[in-house]
């Protein structure tokens, strides 16, 4: 199979699997226990925390492990209850749907507009109604278009108003270098399976001067913020994946950007094809495009029949059949948005796979 859907998930790295195996069998202790097996598990979790903090450059921050990026986002928003919340118009469904569901619990809920390139202008922040202590949630990199926001500038503008910034960095993690400390955010959502780690494990990074509200109650685990026995093996895998990403990120970023440029050069030869947010700063691995008159879901299935895996957008809403809210927020015409295909490259993709994908795509469009 030619796998070109790494924004949906990645294959677990063999080195990650190797690191996890001892904690699936021999080192099975509960990390809250005081005897040796428990202390070994606790030490492994502490090591994973440091590995993840090292990847995102967050000295002094806390890491709360969750079941994934979705729970990390929900945990972050829980700290905005009884306060004002503003979210960008291009957020992941786990932000948007949680915000709408808990609408009555916020002092105010606002949506921050983006421009046609999928970036947030500072004017959107200036137009919003803020009170000190409110929260904004703006993703670092969009999972569909790959657009990267200038979060440091956004955070600075919000700090002037006493507003705390949360960012969903799930798609940016391991693909581009960034610094939690320099971005100036208070909360950051992360996920393991996007960086060649196991599924079912995520994290929320919490700035040392931010007081998080408890999420799951029933135990003192994780500073009392999220009760429940930790998934030690998955956490160890997440930590190892973070360690590898930190070591290899420059090589990965350079390679994926070269592949993306090769892909985009070939796509531009297809008449009428539009690369969404083409001029914006984007992740090195992500290309979303549309072709007038083409049904994106039908094209996706035709590619699947030829053993090529791509997506039409967010894997978390792929079955809804609705037009992408991200593209709608960017002002993309509905008929073009329905044709959207997202290609997201991985560290192990090859040039030959890019060429084969384009050849098959051209054949399908012509028929």
ZARO-772539 format. One record per residue: x, y, z of N, C-alpha, C, O in turn. Coordinates in steps of 0.05 Angstrom, whole numbers, plus 32768, in hexadecimal, padded with zeros to 4 digits. Layout:
XYZXYZXYZXYZ ...
***
This chain:
80117FE880008000800080008011801980008026801A800D 8008802D7FF1801580487FF28005805880077FEE80608002 8011805C801E800280698034800A808680358020808E803A 7FF5809780307FF980B4802F7FE580C280417FD980D78039 7FE180B780587FCD80C3806B7FD880C480877FCC80BC809A 7FF180CF80897FFF80D080A37FF380E480B77FFA80E380CE 7FE280F780AD7FD5810980C07FBF80FA80CF7FB6810480E4 7FB580E480C47FA180D480D17FAE80C280E67FA480C180FD 7FC380B480DF7FD280A480F27FEC809C80E47FEF809D80CC 7FFF809280F58018808880EA801D806C80F5801380648109 802D805D80E68034804280EF804880458106805A80558106 80438034811A8055803581328071802D812A80768018811E 8084803E813180A08039812B80A98020813A80A2801C8152 80BA8010812D80C37FF7813980D37FFD815380D17FED8166 80E18013815480F0801A816C80DD8021818380E4801D819A 80C6802C817C80B28032819080A68018819B80A3801581B4 80A08006818A80947FEC819280A87FDE81A580A07FD381B9 80C17FDE819E80D57FD181AE80D77FDD81CA80DA7FCF81DE 80D47FF881CC80D4800581E680BC7FFE81F780BD7FFD820F 80A57FF981EA808C7FF481F7808A7FD78202807E7FD38217 80967FC481F480917FA881FA80967FA0821780857F928222 80AB7FA9822480AF7FA1824080987FA8825380937F9B8267 808A7FBE824C80757FC8825D80597FBC825680457FC28263 80597FAB824280417F9C823C80417F808249802D7F73824A 80587F788255805A7F5E826080697F5D827B805D7F5A8290 80847F61827A80947F5E829280927F7482A680907F6F82BE 80917F8D829D80907FA482AF80737FAE82B0806D7FC482A6 80637F9F82BD80467FA382BC803B7FB282D580237FB482D8 804C7FBD82E580447FC982FE80327FE282FA80347FF082E6 80217FE7830E80117FFF830F802380168318802F8014832D 8024802B830880378041830F803080508328804080608332 8019804B833480128057834D801A804683658018804F837C 8024802E8360802C801C837580488023837E8059802D836F 804E801D83988067802683A4807D801183A18095801783A5 80767FF8839B808A7FE3839980997FE6837E80937FF6836E 80AD7FD4837B80C07FD7836580B37FD8834980B97FE98339 80A07FC5834480937FC5832A80857FE0832480857FE9830E 80787FEB8339806B80048335807E801B83318079802C8320 8095801B834080A88030833C80B5802F832180BB80448315 80B98017831580C4801582FA80B0802282E680B9803182D4 8097801C82E98083802882D78082804682DB8080805582C7 8083805082F38083806D82F8809B807A82EC8099809082E0 80B2806E82EE80CA807982E280C8807B82C480D1808E82B7 80BB806682B880B88066829B80A6807D829280AB8089827D 8091808282A1807F8098829B808D80B3829D808A80C4828C 809D80B682B280AC80CF82B680C080D3829F80C380EA8296 80CC80BE829680DF80C0827F80D080C9826680DA80DA8258 80B880BE826280A980C5824A80A180E3824B80A180F18237 809A80EC826380938108826680AB811A825D80A7812E824F 80C28113826680DA8123825F80DF8122824280E881358236 80DB810B823580E08108821880CD811A820980D5812681F5 80B4811B821180A0812B820380A58149820880A4815981F6 80AC8150822180B3816C822780CB8175821780CD818C820F 80DE8162821380F58169820380EE816E81E680FA818081DA 80DC815F81DB80D4816381BF80C7817E81BB80CC818C81A7 80B6818781CE80A781A081CA80B581B881D880AA81CE81D8 80CC81B381E480DB81C881F280CA81D6820680C281EE8204 80C381C7821B80B181D1822F80BB81CD824B80AF81BF825B 80D381D8825280DE81D4826D80CB81E0828280C281F7827F 80C681D1829780B581DB82AC809881D582A9808881D782BC 808F81CE8290807381C7828B806D81AC8296807F819C829C 805381A68299804A818C82A1803E817D82898033818A8277 80408163828A803381528275801E81418282802381328294 8005814482797FEF813382827FE98120826B7FE181288256 7FEC810682707FE780F2825C7FC980ED825A7FBB80EB826E 7FC080EA82417FA380E5823B7FA180CE82287FB480C18221 7F8880C882207F8380B2820D7F8880BB81F07F8780AA81DE 7F8F80D481EC7F9480DD81D17F9180FB81CF7F8D810981E3 7F94810581B67F91812281B27F76812C81B87F72814381C1 7F61811C81B27F46812481B77F41812A81D47F35813E81DB 7F4A811881E57F46811C82027F578133820C7F4F8142821D 7F6F813682017F80814D82097F72816782027F73817A8212 7F65816981EB7F56818181E47F3F818681F77F3A819D81FF 7F30817081FE7F1A817382107F23817C822C7F16818C8238 7F39817182357F458178824F7F4C8196824F7F4881A48263 7F58819F82397F5F81BC82377F4681CE82397F4681E28247 7F3281C7822A7F1A81D882297F0B81D882447EFD81EB824B 7F0F81C282547F0281C1826E7F0B81D782807EFD81DF8293 7F2381E1827C7F2D81F7828C7F23821282847F2982268290 7F128212826F7F06822B82667EE8822D826F7EDB8241826A 7EDE8218827B7EC3821882847EBF822F82987ED0823482A9 7EA9823D82967EA2825482A67EB2826D829D7EB0828282A9 7EC2826A82887ED18281827D7EC9828482607EB982748255 7ED4829882537ECF829B82367EE2828982267EF98285822E 7ED8827F82107EE9826E81FF7EE5827781E27ECF827C81D8 7EFC827981D47EFB827F81B77F0C826A81A97F22826381B2 7F01825F81937F0F824B81847F11825481677F008262815D 7F26824B81597F288253813D7F148243812D7F0B822E8135 7F0E824D81167EFA824181047F04822780F77EF4821A80E9 7F1D822180FA7F29820A80ED7F3281F481007F4381E480F9 7F2781F481197F3081E1812D7F2781C481267F1481C08117 7F3581B181327F2E819581307F138191813C7F0B819F814F 7F03817D81337EE98177813F7EE98173815D7ED68179816A 7F00816981687F01816581857F01817F81947EFC817F81AC 7F08819581887F0681AF81947EEA81BA818E7EDC81C381A1 7EE381BB81757ECA81C8816D7EB281BB817A7EA181C98185 7EB081A081797E98819381837E97819481A27E81819681AD 7EAD819381B07EAD819681CD7EA581B281D47E9581B681E7 7EAE81C681C67EA881E181CC7E8A81E681C87E7D81F381D9 7E7E81DB81B37E6281DF81AE7E5181D081C37E3D81DA81CD 7E5A81B781CA7E4B81A781DE7E4A81B581F97E3581B58206 7E6081C182017E6181CF821B7E5C81ED82197E6381FC822B 7E4F81F582037E4B821281FE7E3F822082177E478236821E 7E2B821482237E1E8221823A7E2F822482527E2982328265 7E46821682527E58821782697E6D822D82677E7B8233827A 7E6F823982507E82824F824C7E74826A82507E5D826D824A 7E83827D825A7E798298825C7E7182A282407E5D82B0823C 7E81829B822D7E7D82A382117E8C829081FF7EA182868207 7E81828A81E87E8F827981D47E90828881BA7E7C828F81AE 7EA9828C81B07EAD829B81987EBD828B81847ECC8279818B 7EB98291816A7EC8828481557EDA829981487ED082AE8140 7EF3829381457F0782A581397F0A829E811C7F1182878115 7F0582B1810B7F0682AC80EE7F2382A980E47F3682B380F0 7F25829B80CD7F3F829980BF7F3B82A580A37F2582A9809A 7F5282AA80967F5082B5807B7F4F829F80667F4E8287806D 7F5082A6804D7F4F829380377F66827F80367F64826A8029 7F7C828680437F93827580447F938263805C7FA582528060 7F7E8265806D7F7C825580857F8C825F809C7F90825080AF 7F968277809B7FA5828380B17F94829780C07F8182A380B5 7F9A829B80DA7F8A82AC80EA7F9682C980EB7FAC82CC80F5 7F8882DC80E17F9282F880E27F8F830280FF7F7C82FB810D 7FA1831481077F9F831F81227F85832F81267F7C8333813D 7F7A833981107F61834881127F4B8336811E7F3A8341812C 7F4C831C81197F38830A81247F39830B81437F2583098151 7F52830D814D7F55830E816A7F4B832981757F3F832A818A 7F51833E81677F4A835981707F2B835D81707F21836C8180 7F1D834F815E7F008352815C7EF1834281717EDA83488177 7EFF832F817E7EF1831E81917EED832C81AC7EFB834081B2 7EDA832281BB7ED4832E81D57EE2831D81EB7EDC830681EF 7EF6832981F87F06831B820B7F03832682287EFD833E822C 7F068314823B7F0A831C82577F22830D82627F2882F78258 7F30831982757F47830C82817F3F82F0828C7F2B82ED8299 7F5082DD82867F4B82C1828F7F3D82B0827A7F3A8298827E 7F3482BC82647F2882AD824E7F3D829B82417F55829D8246 7F33828982307F45827782217F3F827882037F28827A81FB 7F54827581F47F51827281D77F5F825781CF7F73824F81DB 7F54824A81BB7F60823181B17F65823481937F5282378183 7F7E8234818C7F86823881707F9A8222816A7FB082218176 7F94821181567FA681FB81507FC0820581437FC082188134 7FD681F781497FF081FF813E7FF181F981217FFB82098111 7FE981E181197FE981D980FC7FCF81CB80F67FC781B98105 7FC281D280E07FA981C680D97FAC81AA80CE7FBE81A580BE 7F9B819880D77F9D817C80CE7F95817880B17F9C816380A6 7F86818A80A57F7D8186808A7F90819580767F9B81888064 7F9381AE807A7FA381BE80677FC081BF806E7FD181C4805C 7FC781B980877FE381BB80907FEC81D78097800381DB809D 7FDA81EB80967FE18207809B7FEB820A80B87FDE820080CB 8001821880BB800E821D80D58008823980DD800E824C80CF 7FFD823D80F57FF7825780FF800F8264810D802082568117 8010827F810D8025828D811B801D82908138801582A68141 801F827A81478015827A81628022828C8175801682978187 803C82918172804B82A28184803F82BE8184803C82CB8199 803982C8816C802D82E38169801082E38175800882F68182 800182CE816F7FE682CC81797FE682CB81987FD682D881A5 7FF882BB81A37FFA82B881C1800182D381CE7FF682DA81E3 801382E181C1801B82FB81CC8004830F81CC8000831D81E0 7FF5830F81B67FDE832181B47FC9831A81C97FBC832C81D5 7FC4830081CE7FB182F781E17FBA82FD81FE7FAA8304820F 7FD482F982037FDF82FE821E7FDA831B82267FD78320823E 7FDA832D82137FD68349821A7FBA834E82257FB483618233 7FA8833B821F7F8C833C82287F87832982407F7183278249 7F9C831C82497F998309825F7F8B82EF82577F7F82E18267 7F8D82E8823D7F8082D082327F9482B982307FAA82BD8225 7F8D82A282397F9E828A82387F9A827C821D7F84827A8213 7FB0827382117FAE826681F77FB4824881F97FC982408204 7FA2823881EF7FA6821B81EB7FAA821681CE7F9E822381BD 7FBC820481C87FC081FC81AC7FBF81DE81A87FCB81CF81B8 7FB181D581947FB181B9818B7FC981B681797FC881BF8162 7FDE81AA81837FF781A781747FFA818A816A801081828163 7FE4817B81697FE5815F81627FF2815B8146800381498143 7FEA816B81337FF5816781188011817381148020816A8103 80188186812380328193812180488182812E805F81838125 804181738143805581648152806481518140805881418132 807E81538142808F8140813380938146811680A381398108 8084815A810C8087816280F08097817C80EC80A5817F80D9 8093818E80FF80A381A780FF80AD81AC811B80A281A2812F 80C381BB811D80CE81C2813780BF81DA814280B981ED8134 80B881D9815B80AB81F0816980B281EE818680BA81D98190 80AD8204819480B3820681B1809B820F81C08091822581BC 809281FE81D2807C820581E48082821F81F38071823181F5 809B822181FC80A38238820B80A2825181FA809882668203 80AC825081E280AE826881D18093826F81C5808E828681BE 8081825C81C18067826181B68056827181CA8045828181C1 805B826E81E4804C827D81F78030827281FD801F82818207 802B825981F78011824D81FD80118243821A8026823F8226 7FF9823E82247FF58234823F7FEF8216823E7FF682078251 7FE2820D82297FDA81F182277FE081E7820A7FDC81F681F7 7FE981CE82077FEF81C381ED7FE781A681EC7FF0819681FC 7FD6819F81D87FCD818381D57FE0817581C27FE9817F81AE 7FE5815B81C97FF8814B81BA7FED812F81B67FDB812781C5 7FF7812081A37FEE8105819E800580F38195801680FB8185 800480DB819F801A80C78199801980BC817D802E80BA8170 800180B48174800080A5815B800480B58142800580AA812C 800880CF8145800F80E0812E802D80E2812A803680EB8115 803C80D7813D805A80D9813B806680BD813D807C80BA8148 805880A981338062808E813180638080814D8073806E8152 80518089815E804D807C81788033806E81788025806D8164 802B8062818F8012805281917FF9806481917FFA807B819A 7FE3805881887FC98065818B7FC0806481A87FCA805481B8 7FAC807581AE7FA1807481C97FB1808281DE7FAD807D81F6 7FC3809381D67FD380A281E97FD880BE81DF7FE180C281C9 7FD280D181F07FD880ED81EA7FE180FC82027FE680EF8217 7FE3811682017FEC812582187FE3814282157FDF814D81FF 7FE1814F822C7FDD816B822E7FF48177823D7FF981718254 80038189822F80198197823C800D81B0824A7FFE81BF823D 801481B48263800981CA8273801F81DC827D803281D3828A 801D81F6827780318209828180318209829F801D820582AC 8049820E82AB804C820C82C8803C822182D78036821E82EE 8034823782C98025824B82D78007824982D17FF8825C82D7 7FFE823382C57FE2823082BF7FD6821B82D17FE2820582D5 7FBE822082DD7FB1820E82EE7F9B81FF82DE7F87820B82D6 7FA081E582DA7F8D81D582CB7F7781CB82DD7F7B81C482F4 7F5F81C982D27F4881BE82E17F4881A082DE7F4E819582C8 7F41819182F37F40817482F27F2D816A82DC7F18817782D8 7F34815582D07F24814A82BA7F16813082C27EFD813082C6 7F25811B82C67F1A810282D17F21810082EF7F38810382F7 7F0D80FB82FF7F1180F9831C7F0F80DC83257F0380CB8318 7F1C80D7833C7F1C80BC83467F3780B1834E7F3A809A8354 7F4B80C2834E7F6680BA83557F7980D283547F7280E78349 7F9080CE835F7FA380E483607FB880E483497FCB80F38349 7FB380D283367FC780D183207FC980EB83117FB680FB830F 7FE080F083067FE5810782F47FDD812183017FCE813182F6 7FE8812683197FE4813F83287FC7814383307FC0815A8338 7FB6812E832F7F9A813183357F8A813D831E7F7281428322 7F96814183077F88814D82F17F7A813982DF7F66813F82D2 7F85812082DF7F78810B82CE7F7C80F082DC7F9280E482DA 7F6780E882EA7F6980CF82F97F6980B782E67F6280B982CF 7F7280A082F17F73808782E27F8F807D82DF7FA2808C82DB 7F92806282E07FAC805682DC7FB7805B82C07FA9805782AC 7FCF806582BF7FDB806D82A67FE1805582947FE7803F829D 7FDF8059827A7FE580458265800380458261800D8052824F 801180368272802E80388273803B80328259804C8041824F 8034801C824C804180148233803D8029821D8050802F820F 80258033821B802080478206802F8061820C803A806E81FA 803080688226803F8081822E805C807D822880698090821E 80678066822D808380618227808880638208809B806E81FF 8075805981F98076805B81DC8075807781D28084807F81C0 8064808781DE806280A381D7807C80B181DD808680C181CD 808780AC81F480A180B881FC80B780B181E880C680C281E0 80B8809781E180CD808F81CE80C9809C81B380DC80A481A6 80B0809D81AA80AA80AA819080B280C8819180BC80D2817D 80AE80D581A780B680F181AA80D480F481AA80DF8106819D 80E280E281B780FF80E281B7810A80DF819A811C80ED8193 80FF80CC818B810780C88170810180E0815E811180E8814E 80E980EC816380E28103815380F5811A815780FC81288145 80FD811E8170810F81348176812A8130816881358143815E 813381178169814D8111815C814C8114813E8160811C8131 8136810C81328134810981158124811F81088120811E80EF 811A8133811681078146810B8111815580F38103815A80E0 812A815E80F48135816D80DE8136815C80C4812F816680AF 813F814380C7813F813180B08124812B80A6811F812C808E 8111812680B880F6812180AF80E9813980A180DD8136808C 80ED815080AD80E1816880A180EC816E808580DD81748073 8106816B80828113817080688109815D805381038164803D 81078143805B80FF812F804880E28132804080DB81308028 80D08137805480B48139804D80AF8152803C809D8152802B 80BD8168804180B98180803180C1817B801480B481848002 80D7816C801080E081667FF580CB81557FE780C581597FCF 80BF81427FF580AA81317FEA809181427FE48084813F7FCF 808A81547FF6807381667FF1807781777FD98064817B7FC9 808F81827FD6809481937FBF809381837FA58089818D7F90 809C816A7FA6809B81597F8E807D81537F87807681537F70 806D814E7F9C805181497F97804381617F8C8034815F7F79 804881787F98803A81907F8F804281987F73803181A17F63 805B81947F6C8063819A7F51805481897F3D804C81937F27 805081707F448041815E7F32802381657F31801781647F1C 8018816C7F487FFC81737F497FF5818C7F397FDF818E7F2E 8008819E7F37800381B77F28800081B27F0A7FF781C47EFC 8007819B7F01800481947EE57FE8818B7EDE7FE181877EC7 7FD781877EF37FBC817E7EEF7FAA81967EEB7FA781A67EFE 7F9C81997ED57F8C81B17ECF7F7681B57EE47F6881A27EEB 7F7481CD7EEE7F5F81D57F017F6481CD7F1D7F5681D77F2F 7F7881BD7F237F7D81B57F3F7F8581CD7F507F9581DE7F48 7F7A81CE7F687F8081E37F7B7F8C81D87F947F8181C67FA1 7FA481E27F9B7FB081DA7FB57FA781EE7FCA7FAD82067FC8 7F9981E57FDE7F8E81F77FF27FA4820280047FB781F4800B 7FA2821C800A7FB5822A801B7FD18228800F7FE58226801F 7FD482287FF57FEE82237FE8800382377FF1801A82307FF3 7FFB82507FF5800E82657FFB801382698019802482788021 8005825A80298008825D8047801F824B8050802782388043 802982518068803D82408075802F8226807D801A8227808B 803982108074802C81F68079804081E18084805881E48081 803481CC808F804581B58097805381AA807E804981AC8068 806B81A08082807B8196806B806F817D805F807781758049 805B8170806C805181578062803581588057802C8143804D 8028816E8057800B816F80528004817F8039800D81958035 7FF4817280287FE9817F80107FCB8178800E7FC48161800D 7FBA818C800E7F9E818880097F9681967FF07F9D81AE7FEC 7F8981887FDE7F8281947FC47F66818C7FBB7F5A81797FC6 7F5C819B7FA97F4281967F9D7F4381987F7F7F5381A67F74 7F3181897F727F2F81897F557F12818E7F4D7F01817D7F53 7F0C81A47F407EF081AA7F397EE381937F297EEF81877F17 7ECA818D7F317EBB81787F237EC1815C7F2D7EB581497F22 7ED281587F417ED9813E7F4B7ECD813A7F667ECD814C7F77 7EC281227F6B7EB8811B7F857ECF81107F967EDA80FB7F90 7ED7811E7FAB7EEE81177FBB7EEC80FB7FC77EFF80EC7FC7 7ED480F57FD37ED180DB7FE07ED280C47FCC7EDE80AF7FD1 7EC780C87FB47EC880B47F9F7EE580B07F967EEE80997F92 7EF480C67F937F1080C47F8B7F2080B57FA07F3280A57F9A 7F1A80BB7FB97F2880AE7FD07F2480907FCE7F3880817FD1 7F0C80877FC97F06806A7FC87F13805E7FAF7F1C80477FB1 7F14806C7F997F2280627F827F40805E7F867F4C804B7F7D 7F4B80717F957F68806F7F9C7F6C80577FAF7F8080487FAC 7F5980537FC17F5B803D7FD47F5B80227FC57F6980107FCC 7F4A80217FB07F4980087FA07F6380027F927F697FEB7F8B 7F7380177F8F7F8E80147F837FA480137F987FBB80187F92 7F9B800E7FB17FAE800A7FC77FBD80247FCE7FD580237FD6 7FB0803B7FCC7FBB80557FD47FA980617FE97F9180657FE4 7FB4806780007FA5807280167FA9809080197FBF8099801F 7F9480A080157F9480BC801A7F7A80C280297F6B80B0802F 7F7580DB802F7F5B80E2803C7F5080FB802F7F5C8108801E 7F37810280387F2B811A802E7F2D813180437F278148803C 7F36812A805B7F39813F80707F3E8132808A7F4F8120808C 7F30813B809F7F34813080BA7F29811480BC7F13810F80B4 7F3A810180C67F3180E680C97F1B80E480DE7F0B80D180DD 7F1980F780F07F0580F781067EEA80FF80FC7ED680FB810A 7EE8810980E47ECD811080D97ECA810780BC7EB9811080AD 7EDB80F380B47EDB80EA80987EC180DD80907EBA80DD8078 7EB280D180A37E9A80C2809C7E8180D4809B7E6C80CA8094 7E8480ED80A27E6C80FE80A37E61810680887E49810C8086 7E72810780747E6A810F80597E65812D80567E5D81368041 7E6B813C806B7E678159806A7E7F8167805D7E95815C805D 7E7A817E80537E90818E80487EA28197805F7E99819D8075 7EBC8197805A7ECF819E806E7ECA81B9807A7EC981CD806C 7EC681BB80957EC281D580A27EDB81E6809F7ED981FF809F 7EF281DA809D7F0B81E980997F0B81F8807F7F108210807D 7F0581E980697F0481F6804F7EED820A804D7EF0821F8040 7ED78204805A7EC18217805B7EC9823180687EC38247805F 7ED7822F807F7EE18247808D7EF48257807C7EF6826F8080 7F02824A806A7F15825780597F08826380407F1582718030 7EEE825F803E7EDF826B80277EE1825B800D7EDB82657FF8 7EE98241800F7EEA82307FF77ECE82297FEE7EBD82217FFE 7EC9822B7FD47EAF82257FC97EA882087FCF7EB981F67FCE 7E8F82047FD57E8681E97FDE7E8C81D37FCA7E9581BD7FD1 7E8881D87FB07E8D81C47F9C7EAA81BC7F9B7EB181A57F97 7EBC81CF7F9F7ED981C97F9F7EE181BB7FB97EF181A97FB8 7ED481C47FCF7EDA81B77FE87ED3819A7FE97EE0818A7FF6 7EBD81937FDA7EB581777FD97EC981657FCA7EC8814D7FCC 7EDA81717FBB7EEE81627FAC7F08815E7FBB7F1B81527FB0 7F0981687FD47F2281697FE27F2F814E7FE87F21813B7FEF 7F49814C7FE37F5981357FEA7F71813F7FFA7F7E81537FF3 7F77813180107F8F813880207FA48122801E7F9E810B8023 7FBC812B80177FD3811980177FE58122802E7FED81398030 7FEB810F80417FFD81168057801381018057800F80E9805C 802B810B8053804280FA8050804F80F2806A804B80FF807F 805E80DC8069806C80D28081808A80D0807C809480D38066 809880CA809280B580C9809080C080B3807F80D780B48076 80B0809F807980B98088806980AF8087804D80B58075803E 80A0809C80458096809C802980AE80A1801680C280AC801D 80AA80977FFD80BF80987FE980B580A87FD1809D80AB7FCC 80C980B27FC180C280C17FA980B280B17F96809F80BC7F89 80B880987F9380A980867F81808B80857F88807A80827F77 808580867FA2806980857FAB805B809F7FA38043809E7F9B 806880B57FA4805C80CE7F9C805680CD7F7E804080D57F75 806980C47F6E806680C37F51804F80B07F4A803F80B67F38 804E80997F58803980867F52801D80917F59800A808C7F4A 801B809F7F70800280AB7F787FF880BE7F637FE180BD7F5B 800A80D07F59800280E47F457FF980D67F2B7FE580DE7F1F 800880C27F23800080B47F0A7FE480A77F0C7FD480AA7EFA 7FDF809B7F237FC5808E7F277FAF80A47F297F9A80A17F1D 7FB580BA7F367FA280D07F397F9B80DB7F1D7F8380DF7F18 7FAE80DF7F0D7FA980EA7EF27F9880D77EE17F8780DF7ED2 7F9D80BD7EE57F8E80A97ED67F7080A97EDF7F5E80A77ECE 7F6C80AB7EF97F5180AA7F047F4280C37EFB7F2A80C17EF4 7F4F80DA7EFB7F4180F37EF47F3A80F37ED67F2580FD7ECE 7F4A80E67EC67F4680E67EA97F2E80D37EA27F2280D67E8C 7F2880C07EB37F1480AC7EAC7EF880B47EB57EE580A47EB1 
***
